[in-house]
Amino acid sequence: MQNQTADVTWNASGVPVSERFDDPYFSLENGLEETRHVFLKGNGLPERFRDGFHIAELGFGTGLSFLTVAQAWQKAGVPGQLTFTSFEAFPMTAEEMALALRPFNALGALREILSDQWHVDGGSFRIAPGISLNIVLGDARETLAPWQGAADAWFLDGFSPAKNPELWSDELMQEVARHTAPGGTFATYTAAGAVRRALDAAGFDVQRTTGFGRKRHMTVGILRP
């Protein structure tokens, strides 16, 4: 399968929108705070950080979730290594990524470090001392199964299940569970019933909790022993 890049447009507020999925890449209100609420707090981070901690993600997008957790890792001052692996079918170009991240001044130099290194062919990136980023290109329904890793925390960050159902299928959620370390967790902005049922069937204890901003609910969970 030949790699494809993202089809990005920009709305009147300057938020990048996927033309392919007709969905914004992050919250129209405050993308950074949403990311911290959903993916950090939802996975009990930074409290769970330790040397060797591994986060995996479905949908790299603009890189906002990765940069948010990289900054949190640096602020926590945890010695050792953080690994972040993201599965992405339609990567942005470096130019698109830099433009998308421009509003997030709070992320500091991490934005430029990522966009300067970025290329749409995926691979491994050393973003900062102790922080490794691995991008696995292609359809996650094909690329996750052969992956040899196991995540301590999952960021389920695909576009809306109504618009991107392929990234939320029962079979893919089974693979997410199979690639989760004992006691591992997930968090996602969606509270769709089909997604919660799929994750429960895959082996997670699933909980609907308070979402960010105007979004009433989101979903978190922990792998059952």
Sequence and secondary structure as in RCSB ss.txt:
>XXXX:A:sequence
MQNQTADVTWNASGVPVSERFDDPYFSLENGLEETRHVFLKGNGLPERFRDGFHIAELGFGTGLSFLTVAQAWQK
AGVPGQLTFTSFEAFPMTAEEMALALRPFNALGALREILSDQWHVDGGSFRIAPGISLNIVLGDARETLAPWQGA
ADAWFLDGFSPAKNPELWSDELMQEVARHTAPGGTFATYTAAGAVRRALDAAGFDVQRTTGFGRKRHMTVGILRP
>XXXX:A:secstr
       EEE TTS EEETTTTEESS TTTHHHHHIIIIIGGGTTTTT  TTEEEEEE  TTSHHHHHHHHHHHH
HT  S EEEEEEESS   HHHHHHHHTT GGGTTHHHHHHHH  TT EEEEEETTEEEEEEES HHHHSTT    
EEEEEE  S TTT GGGG HHHHHHHHHTEEEEEEEEES   HHHHHHHHHHTEEEEEEE STT  EEEEEEE  
